[in-house]
Amino acid sequence: VPMASPQALLICLLVLAVTEGWDQEAAIPGCHLHPFNVTVRSDRQGTCQGSHVAQACVGHCESSAFPSRYSVLAASGYRHNITSVSQCCTISSLKKVKVQLQCVGDRRRELEIFTARACQCDMCRLSRF
């Protein structure tokens, strides 16, 4: 039975050590729903307040940069010599959820807030909604 070289064993151990330490969610590429706690107040004084687990979109998407084609160079007066293409993790659809607020004097109030329903990699924008 042939023996593995010490270098091959070291490489195998390093690969195992690195992959075992990855967080399950971080190891999955793409853009995913991610829960977070939000506190909702009816006004600045906090007359009524409640908390809810909302959904955000978290993750990473493709991006690249490459030398521009000749037609792009010529059209830009030879100033646009690098072309970048990128996508960002964005909310592709929202849904309303009801949050129960507890008010002073044992009163209750209901308020609707938006949370992410679905995520996708899409064109990067300052704001979608």
C-alpha positions in Angstrom: 0.0 0.0 0.0 1.6 3.3 -1.1 2.0 6.0 1.6 0.9 9.5 1.0 3.6 12.2 1.0 3.7 14.5 4.1 2.8 17.5 1.8 -0.4 15.7 0.5 -1.5 14.9 4.1 -0.9 18.5 5.1 -3.0 19.8 2.2 -5.8 17.5 3.1 -5.8 18.6 6.7 -5.8 22.3 5.7 -8.8 21.7 3.3 -10.7 19.9 6.0 -9.9 22.6 8.6 -11.0 25.4 6.3 -14.3 23.8 5.1 -15.3 22.5 8.5 -15.2 26.1 9.9 -17.6 27.6 7.3 -21.0 28.7 8.5 -23.8 26.7 6.8 -25.5 29.9 5.4 -22.2 31.5 4.3 -21.3 28.4 2.3 -24.4 28.7 0.2 -23.8 31.2 -2.7 -26.5 33.6 -3.7 -29.1 35.9 -2.1 -31.3 34.6 0.7 -34.0 35.6 3.2 -32.5 36.4 6.6 -34.7 37.0 9.7 -34.0 39.9 12.1 -35.9 41.4 15.1 -37.5 44.8 14.6 -39.1 47.0 17.3 -42.1 49.0 16.0 -43.2 52.2 17.8 -46.4 54.2 17.1 -44.7 57.5 17.7 -41.4 59.0 18.9 -42.5 58.7 22.6 -43.1 55.0 22.2 -46.7 55.3 23.3 -47.4 51.9 21.7 -44.7 49.4 20.8 -44.2 45.8 19.8 -41.6 43.6 18.2 -41.7 41.3 15.2 -39.3 39.0 13.3 -39.0 40.5 9.8 -37.1 39.2 6.8 -34.2 40.9 5.0 -32.3 39.9 1.9 -28.6 38.9 2.6 -26.0 37.4 0.4 -23.7 37.9 -2.6 -24.2 38.0 -6.3 -22.0 38.0 -9.4 -19.8 40.9 -10.5 -17.0 41.3 -13.1 -14.9 43.9 -14.8 -13.2 43.5 -18.2 -11.6 45.6 -20.9 -14.2 47.4 -23.0 -14.9 46.4 -26.5 -13.7 48.7 -29.3 -17.2 50.0 -30.0 -17.6 51.1 -26.4 -14.1 52.7 -26.4 -14.8 54.6 -29.7 -18.3 55.8 -28.5 -16.9 57.1 -25.2 -14.0 59.0 -26.8 -11.6 56.4 -25.4 -12.5 57.3 -21.8 -14.5 54.2 -20.9 -11.8 51.6 -21.1 -13.1 49.2 -18.4 -16.6 47.8 -18.4 -18.1 46.5 -15.1 -21.1 44.3 -14.7 -22.6 43.6 -11.3 -25.7 42.5 -9.5 -26.8 43.1 -5.9 -28.9 41.1 -3.5 -32.3 42.8 -3.5 -35.8 42.3 -2.3 -37.8 41.0 -5.3 -41.2 41.0 -3.5 -42.6 42.3 -0.2 -45.5 41.3 2.0 -47.4 43.1 4.7 -47.4 41.6 8.2 -49.4 42.7 11.2 -47.6 43.7 14.4 -49.4 43.7 17.7 -48.5 46.9 19.7 -48.8 47.2 23.5 -49.9 50.7 24.5 -50.0 52.5 27.8 -53.0 51.7 29.9 -53.2 48.1 28.7 -54.5 49.1 25.3 -53.6 47.2 22.2 -53.1 48.4 18.6 -52.3 46.7 15.4 -49.9 48.1 12.8 -48.9 46.7 9.4 -45.2 46.7 8.3 -43.5 45.4 5.2 -41.1 42.4 5.2 -39.3 40.6 2.4 -41.1 37.7 0.8 -38.5 36.8 -1.8 -34.9 37.8 -2.8 -32.9 37.7 -6.0 -29.8 39.0 -7.6 -30.7 42.0 -9.7 -29.4 45.3 -11.0 -27.9 47.4 -8.2 -30.0 50.4 -7.3 -30.1 52.9 -4.5 -33.7 52.0 -3.7 -36.3 49.6 -5.2 -39.4 50.7 -3.4 
